Amino acid sequence: MDQMITYPIGEASFRNLRADGAVYVDKTALIYQLVKQGRYYFLSRPRRFGKSLLVSTLE
């Protein structure tokens, strides 16, 4: 039997996302490049678009 895929709509915690087994596209290499540059970035995205989730992956 196929397992239903869970999409993390509205989830802002990377820890909870992993615990729930939800789908996550790993972009840590891109995040690392941003952090390594040592600059500030303005994350201008709509509500519920993963800004908090992006930041929680760095914690």
C-alpha positions in Angstrom: 0.0 0.0 0.0 1.3 3.5 -0.9 2.0 5.9 1.9 0.4 9.3 1.7 2.8 12.1 1.3 2.6 14.9 3.8 3.4 18.4 2.6 4.4 20.8 5.4 1.9 23.6 4.7 2.3 26.3 7.4 4.9 24.4 9.4 7.6 26.7 10.7 9.7 24.3 12.6 12.3 22.1 10.9 12.4 19.8 13.9 8.6 19.2 13.7 8.8 18.7 10.0 11.4 16.0 10.4 9.5 14.3 13.2 6.3 14.2 11.2 8.1 12.7 8.2 6.9 15.5 5.9 8.4 16.3 2.5 11.3 18.8 2.6 13.5 19.9 -0.2 17.0 20.2 1.2 18.5 23.6 0.4 21.1 23.6 3.1 24.0 24.0 0.5 22.4 27.2 -0.7 21.7 28.4 2.9 25.4 27.7 3.7 26.5 29.9 0.8 24.3 32.7 2.0 25.6 32.4 5.6 29.2 32.1 4.5 29.1 35.4 2.7 28.4 37.1 6.0 25.9 39.6 4.6 22.4 40.5 5.6 19.5 39.4 3.5 15.9 40.7 3.4 13.6 37.7 2.9 10.7 39.3 1.1 8.2 36.5 0.6 4.4 36.2 1.1 2.9 34.8 4.3 3.2 31.1 4.8 6.1 30.9 2.3 8.7 29.2 4.4 10.7 32.1 5.8 10.6 30.8 9.4 11.3 27.3 8.3 14.4 28.5 6.4 15.7 30.2 9.5 14.9 27.2 11.7 17.1 25.0 9.6 20.0 27.1 10.7 19.4 26.5 14.4 
